[in-house]
């Protein structure tokens, strides 16, 4: 079965930031999804480099992908360039968080 970016994105929409209650896709934390056969590579960031939830969020992304795509080789990398900013929030996340910037 061919893995698609849409399938991976839908999977990651189920991974919630435990502090904000918004999924990692709508928060704009997912920068890149690369699929090569049965290998899924995800570049993601955090709202700030010192985020205490780093391990939880990256681990949640990896676990969700491993469960959804059993047998796939999954690699999740934390990246800091470009830095995250509130402009990366989806319209739904902005509304949920009350962001008006």
Beta strands, then each sheet from edge to edge (+ up, - down):
strand 1: 30-36
strand 2: 39-44
strand 3: 73-78
sheet 1: 1+ 2- 3-
end
